Amino acid sequence: MNKELLSLEVTLAGRKYPIRVKPEDEAFVAEAVQKLQDKLNEFKGLFPGKETVDYLAMSALMNMVETAREQQSRVQSLEQLNQAMQHVEDLLNDSLKK
């Protein structure tokens, strides 16, 4: 089930990069490029005069912080769901014993 990869050219920080992605990932790539470019522009406004690599580094760091925060939130949600399911299972078991 080897799918053909789609050849794209994305522009980040004024430079073009050729990439190959699965067709179903094209929209995700476009969204990621837009978010990264928005973040670069935000940092350029906040910290004028820096080099592009500095803005890219700050963007990468902020992206990783956001990713870690989202991952922690998902883990907490799964833990809460597991606790709720355990509680329901305990209630069912108790009612079956009666």
C-alpha positions in Angstrom: 0.0 0.0 0.0 2.7 2.4 -1.1 1.1 5.8 -1.9 2.7 8.2 -4.2 4.2 11.3 -2.5 3.2 14.7 -3.6 6.0 17.1 -4.5 5.5 20.6 -2.9 7.6 23.7 -2.6 7.0 25.6 0.6 8.4 29.0 1.5 9.6 29.7 5.0 11.3 32.9 6.1 11.7 33.9 2.4 13.4 30.7 1.3 11.9 28.0 -0.8 12.1 24.3 0.2 11.1 21.4 -1.9 9.4 18.6 0.1 7.5 15.4 -0.6 4.5 14.5 1.5 1.6 12.1 1.4 -1.4 13.7 -0.4 -3.4 13.5 2.8 -0.8 15.6 4.6 -0.9 18.5 2.1 -3.4 20.5 4.1 -1.4 19.9 7.4 1.8 21.1 5.7 0.1 24.3 4.4 -1.4 25.0 7.9 2.0 24.4 9.5 3.8 26.7 7.1 1.2 29.4 7.7 1.4 29.1 11.5 5.2 29.2 11.3 5.2 32.2 9.1 2.8 33.9 11.4 5.0 33.1 14.4 8.1 34.4 12.6 6.3 37.7 11.8 5.2 38.0 15.4 8.7 37.6 16.7 10.0 40.0 14.1 7.6 42.6 15.5 8.5 41.8 19.1 12.3 41.6 18.6 13.2 43.7 15.6 16.8 43.5 14.2 17.4 39.8 14.9 18.6 37.3 12.3 16.1 35.1 10.7 17.7 32.0 12.3 16.9 33.6 15.7 13.2 33.9 14.8 13.2 30.3 13.5 14.8 29.1 16.7 12.3 31.0 18.9 9.5 29.7 16.8 10.8 26.1 17.1 11.0 26.5 20.9 7.5 27.9 21.2 6.2 25.1 19.0 7.8 22.5 21.2 6.4 24.1 24.3 2.9 24.2 22.8 3.3 20.5 21.7 4.4 19.5 25.2 1.5 21.4 26.8 -1.0 19.7 24.4 0.5 16.3 25.1 0.3 16.8 28.9 -3.3 17.9 28.5 -4.1 14.8 26.4 -2.5 12.6 29.0 -4.5 14.2 31.8 -7.7 13.8 29.8 -7.0 10.1 29.3 -6.2 9.7 33.0 -9.6 11.3 33.9 -11.4 9.2 31.4 -9.7 6.0 32.7 -10.7 7.0 36.3 -14.3 7.6 35.2 -14.4 4.3 33.3 -13.0 2.5 36.4 -15.6 4.1 38.5 -18.4 3.0 36.2 -16.9 -0.5 36.1 -16.8 -0.6 39.9 -20.4 0.5 40.1 -21.5 -2.2 37.6 -19.5 -4.9 39.5 -21.1 -3.8 42.8 -24.6 -3.9 41.3 -24.0 -7.4 39.8 -22.8 -8.7 43.2 -26.1 -7.7 44.8 
